[in-house]
Amino acid sequence: APLFGARVDIVPNDIARDPQALLAHVQAQRISVLESVPSLITGLLA
């Protein structure tokens, strides 16, 4: 990814386990691609 101008953003566990905090982090950092487990994605959409 860095070869093409992308970056990897590893979030702290407390943010990664909180769907609302993760969503806020994704928006604040302008993250365009997110890899996660299905249960967390479901939490983001709830």
Secondary structure, DSSP 8 states (H G I E B T S, - for coil): -GGGT-------HHHHT-HHHHHHHHHHHT-------HHHHHHHH-
